[in-house]
Amino acid sequence: MIRFGEEICTNLDAALSREWLDTNGLGGFASGTVNGCNTRRYHGLLVAATKPPVGRFVLLSKLEETLIIDGRRYELGTNHYPGVVHPQGFHYLKQFRLDPFPTFTFRVDATEIEKTVFMVEGENTTVIQYRVKGEGARVQLEIRPLIAFRDYHSLTHENGALDGRIEQQPRQISVTPYGGLPALYLANNADDIESTGNWYRNFEYEVERERGLDFTEDLFNPCVLRFALNSKPNAAIVVSTEPHDVHAVEKYRQREISRRKDNVLRSPVGDDFVTSLAAAADQHIVSRGEQKSVIAGYHWFSDWGRDTMIALPGLTLPTRRYDVARSILRTFAQHVDQGMLPNRFPDAGETPEYNTVDATLWFFEAVRAYLAYTGDLAFVRDELYSVLNDIIAWHARGTRFGIKPGTTRFALWRTLLDVWVMNPRGSDTTAWLLSRNGASIACCGMRRAAICMTLLTADHLTLVSVRIKYSQ
């Protein structure tokens, strides 16, 4: 469990430097800082993957929450506007913990309210729950959803094209701000809902400023939801691209707790650090069609060939998720073209990009690791071996970017292909372009390993003709 106490939570700078992330297995996510102040364009409570695992849009940026105790209003939110932080709800934040969901505990006098956020696996759905503790006072909660509805790489500003109308049904409202984007449904157990239609202007995202990018945004508030927490101690909102039943919230919660517990139990070691890694690893495994893939990193990466093949053994094999490993290998094998593995699948779902030398070679290593763990020769024979052979054949006669054998038996030569290396200080606005033309020692060594691995597999499969071919 990760926990930050009052010392961190009420320290603005310390809280802003700590972020949380929850994912849905589709490439979508919910994310923010521990005090609720968004510092990135990628922060939001529902970042939906409209073409899983890509096509991601920030639909719901955040919820502005006001706790009303005996008629007095206490703002729980924290936002950065030009020259001011307002409101300053972080002063009431006493604890943040990840157990297993992001959980925020606010305390105002004798009243404590706990907020929990989690995503539902396999859906563009985020559940937000509030539980109030304390007796005697009259407690209400007001929630104002702030929506963005834009590509997650972009920012939005006040405009007249947005349709701010809400549609109300029992225990559910929906809004469809722009044509071509999904509707946003908010299933809820509110006692009262009021249409508003206000723009909140000039949010500032400090990390975007540091990156040298545009960093201000306007968000739209379509309504306010009011909950009387004396008659019922819990408030709930299910935010989704599909309609939901708010009464199913506890079912979603227990299902997610069970699923995440199962992931932790797969850990090869009971050590707290290792089990935390097992839980975190699951957040990177996503669906691509009927198969699985790996998100190279949050918030902005999609599934990249090199990163996936390097990470596959650690993400799936020690935790005995062999079915996931097979599915990932199958995904990339289906997209091999001219003997090359895709470097990445673009965000908008266009044709994969084939512009990496070593991703294909890492594919061989991932297959080798899978075989070492599982001994599953049948899968390799039936679904991968012809692909491995085809890759070697293309590399033997030459493929894109002048990738072909060099002057020695195992040398792998390439031209017209450079390598971008990010600034090691973490800023993605500065990158170095390294010319890597020629036969790099790493790729030569990996090519040799790929051929040897193929020969060894041929031996196991008793494919004598293959051994003769690659031994010459």
Helices and strands as residue ranges (DSSP letters): E 2-4, H 6-9, H 12-16, E 19-23, E 29-33, E 44-51, E 54-69, E 72-75, E 78-81, E 84-88, G 89-92, E 93-98, E 102-108, E 111-119, E 125-133, E 139-151, E 166-169, E 172-175, E 184-188, E 192-204, H 206-210, E 216-228, E 234-240, G 246-248, H 249-265, H 272-282, E 285-288, E 291-294, H 305-316, H 322-333, H 358-374, H 377-379, I 380-384, H 385-397, G 400-402, E 404-405, E 412-413, E 418-422, E 431-435, H 441-460, H 464-471
